[in-house]
């Protein structure tokens, strides 16, 4: 991102630091002269930050205080670590746990697992994972559960924090296989048990990627049952929609219904439109997300934080849709929750190059609607 060079990565910045005697320090780390963006949508303000251990203990005018490490942030933005809600770094962190590409953009939490996750794995799935990772030079990929995968990451050492979803695709492959058929009641019960075990092991919720087989073979009832299995742990149901083109509104309605009926929070991965066929559906999809009937427990959606590319997809995010923690002029997007502003202003102008939208002459590339 264009603004990434102006971020302070607390865990990595040492070049401007000067040491003071530890016994005389008021703080372990003191960040001076920066403009603080707290992530809550408020304007940035000039302030210093004092840190003891792993906690921010003071924000204000602290130039007269002492610290073991002092960081001069004059002219820079200071922000909380960013959360990558759709991280594809599950394999990469095993290859190189330093995560430099994200760390240097301020990302400190990787949320991994879009539908197909590191676990649970049956023996056949495990062999596929081991073969793929062996080609990347990873020879100790010998886990069966996501908890075992996370333990392996911890033993190897990684720079960012990591949280994981349990994939609806994993549950289906584990029990049903790759066949295009409905799960039997007994199979669905086993799939729910897999979700419960993953949640007990620390999973953040259930993810699905319904634009791809075999995930597309799961119907709404199956996905609702899996999401409901995560509810006792306050799980989140997060999904790559079943269709992002002609059936965009049907897909949004499906996800809303799953989250509502399962009594969990809901979230949409990379909310966008694919192909010209979906363009007329965009305002309808946004309106569906803003209806009072959305899940009362909470709702969110993520946007793709990159500059649009021609002839590909149309994003409802434009330069006017700014992240709370970015500097002015950023073209990025971050999660916006229902209680904080509306997405509607992102879709008030008709599609066209002057509005900063993408045009595509391609049909939707993936659809599992009948």
N, C-alpha and C positions, 0 to 999 in steps of 0.2 A: 504494500500500500504506500501511497505517496507520503503519508504522514508518519510512517513507521520510524523514520530516522530521528524524529523529534520526540520519541517516547523514551522514558527512563525505564530500563529493564533492571529492576533492583537486584536481581540475583546475578546479573552479569556485569554491571557497570563497576569498574575499578579504576579506570584510567585517570579520573579526576579526583580520586579519593586521597586524603592525607590522614595519617594515623596520629592519634593522641594517646597518652597513657591510659590504659583501661581503668585504673583505679580512680581517675579523676573525671570519668565520663558521665554525663547525665543520660546519654543514649548510646546504644550500640552503633546506630546509623543516623545521621542527620542529613536531610536533603534540603538544600538551601536555594532560594531564589527562583523556584519553578512556578509554573501556573498549574494549579491543581484542578483536575476534572474528576469528580468523585463517581461518575457513572450513573448518577440519578437524574440526569437531564438538566441540572443547573448549569449556568455559565461558569466558565473557569474563573478562578480567583488566585491572586498572588498569595502564596503561603509557603511556610517551611513545614517539613514533616519530621517528627522524631520517632524512632523505632527502637524498641527493646525486645530482644529475642525475636519471636516471629509475629509481634504485635505492633501496630501503630499506636503509640501512646500519647502523641501530642500533634496538633496541627495549629499553626498560627505563626507569630513572629518569634522565631527561636534562634536568631543569629547570635545572640549572646550566650547560648548554652553550649555545652561541650559534648563531644561524641568520639568514640573510638574511630569511626570512619565518617568523614564529611564528604558529601557529593555536591558539587556546584552545578545546579540545574538552571542557571540563568539562561533565559531565552528558550527553555524547553518545556514541554508539557509533561506533567506527572499524573499518571492514571493507574487505577487498579489493573491487575493482570486481566487480559482478555480471555474469554471462554470460546474455544472452537467447538461449536455445537455439532458440527458434522466433520469430525476428524477422520481422515483416511490413513492415519499414521500407525495403525495396529501392527502391521508388518515392519514398517520403517523403524519404529522404536526398538525392535529387536535387532535390526541391522546396525543402527547408530542411535543410541539413546540420548544423544545431546540435543536433538530436536532444534538445530540451529535456525532452520528456515522459519519456524514459528516463534521461537524464543526471541529472535531479533526483531520480530514485529509486535512483541508485547504479549504474545499468547502464553499463558501459564497453566491453563487447564485444557486437556484434550479429552473430548467426549467421543469415544470410539464406538463403532458398531452400527452401521446402517443396514439393518435387516439381517445380514449374515455376519455373525460375530465370532469371537474367539472360542466360544463355548455356549452350550454343551456340544460335545462331539462324541458320536458313537465310533466304533473302530474304523468303519469305512471312511467316515468324514475325517477322522484323525489322520489316516494315511494320506488323504488328499492335501491336508494342511501341511503335513511333514514334507511331502514331496515339493510343494510350492516353495516353502521356506528354505529347503535344502538348496534350491537353485539360487537363493539369495545369500547363501553361505551360513544360514542358521542351522546348526546341527543338534541343538538341544530342545527342539520343539516337540515336547513329549507330554503335553497336557491333555486333559479331557474336559475340564470345566473352566469357566472363565476365571474363577478364583485362582486356579493353578496357573493360568496364563499371567494374571496380575502378579502373583508371587514370583514368577520367572522374571518379569520386568523389574520388580523390586530388587531381586538378587543381582541382576545385570547392572542396574543403576540407570535411571533416566532423569533428565533435567526437569520436565514439566510434571505437574500433577496429572493423574489419569483417572477417569471415571468411565464406566462401560455400561452399555445397554445389553440386554439379552435379546437376541434376534428371533423374531417370529419364524424366519426362514430356518433357523437352526432347529427349533422345536418340530417343525414340519418334516425336515429332512431326517431328523433323528428317529421319528416315530413312523411317519407315513412314507418317506422316501420322496423321490422326484416325480411320482405319478400325478397326473392331472385328475384328481378325484377328491371327493369330500372325505374328511376324516370321520371315522366311526366314533360313536360316543366313548368307547373304551380308549381309542387312540387320543381323542381330545383330552380325556382325563389325564393320560400320561403326559401329554404336552403341557397341560397346566401344572403338573407336578414338577416338570423341568423348569418352568418359569418360577415357581415358588422356591425351588432350591437355589436358583440363580439370584433371586431377590434376597434370600436369606444370606447368601454369600457376599452381598453388597452391590448387586446390579442397581442401576439408577431407574430402570423402567424397561418397557418393551418397545423395540423398534421394528419397523417393517419397511420393505422396499418393494412396493406392489407393482412397479413397472417392469419387473423382471421375473422370469420363471426360476424356481417353482413357487416363489412368493405369491405370484399372481393367482395361483390356484386356490388360495385361501379365501373363503367368503367372509362376509361381514360378521356372521355368527361366530366363526372360529376366532377371528381377530378380537372380537369383544370378549370371548371367554379367556383368551390369553392375557389381554389387558386387565381384565377383572382379577386374574390370579395375582397381579402385582399390587392391587389396591391396598391390602393390609400393610404394605410397606410404603404407602404414599407414592406409588410408582407413576411414571410419566409414560403416556403412549405417544410415540413420535414416529412419523411416517413420511416416506417418499410416496407421494400420492399415486393412486392407481392409474390415473391418466391426467396429463397436463395440457391436453389439447381440447378437442371437441367435447369431451366429458369432464372438463375441469370442475364444473359446479357439482356434478354427481359425485366426484371424488372428494371434494370438500365436504359435501353433506354426509358422505359415508364416514369420513374421519370424525366429524362432529358427533355423529350418532354413536360411534364406537366409544369415544371418550365419555360421552354422556351416560350411556347404558352401563359401561364398566365402572363408572364413578371414579374416574381418574382425570388428571390433567391431560391436555392434548397439545400437540405441537406439530406443525408442518415443516418438513425439511425443504429448504430452498424453494420457497413459494414463488412460482413463475408460470409463464405460459409458453408452451412449446408449439410452434407452427402457427400459421395464419388462422387455422380453423379454431384455435382457442381464443383469439383476440376478442371476439364479441362476448366471451364468457367472463372476462376479467373483472368487470365491475360487479357482475352478479356474484362471483366468488368472494370478492371483498365484502359485499353486503351480507353474504351468508355468515362470514366470520364476525360481523359486527351486530348481528341480531341478538336480542336479549336471550334467545334460546340456546346460545352457546354454553358450553359446560360452565356451571357456576363455580367449580373448583379452580378454574384458571385456564387461560388460553394464551398461546404464543405462536409466532411463526418466524422463521428465519429467512433472510434474503441473501442472494449471492453478492458478496462484497468485491466485485471486480467490474471493470469497465465493460459494458455490453459489447458483444461481437456481432457483426452483421450476419444475416442469413442463418441464424441459429435459434435463439429463443428470445422471448420478450419478458423482461423483468418489470414488476411493478415498482421497482426501486429506481429512483433517479437522484440527481445531485441534491434535490431539495429534501430528500429523506436521509437525514444526517444521523450518524451515531452519536450518542450522548457524550462519548468520551473522545471524539475526534476533533482535530483542529478545524477552524473554518476553511471551507473550500474542499474538504474531503469528499470523495465520491463513494465512500463505503456505506454499508448498511450493517446494522446489528439487530438483535432481537428487539421487537417492540411489543409490549404487552397491551392487552385490551384497555387497561386502566390508564394508559399513557398515550393520549393522542390517537389519531385515526390514520389508517392507511389510505383513506379515501382521497386525500389530496395527491396521492401518487398516481391516481388514475383519472384525473379530471380532464386531461387534455386528450384529444383523439390521437391514435398512434400515428407516428410519422417521424422522419429524421429530425425535424426541427424541434420536436418535443424530447429528443434524446431517447426515443424508443427504438427497439429493434424491429426490423421487418424480416419475415421469412417466407419463402415460397415453398418450403418443404412441408409435407404433411407431418402430423405428430409421429414421432419415431417409435414410440412404445405405447401400446394400449392393450389392456386386458379386459376391457368392457365387451360384453357380447355384441 
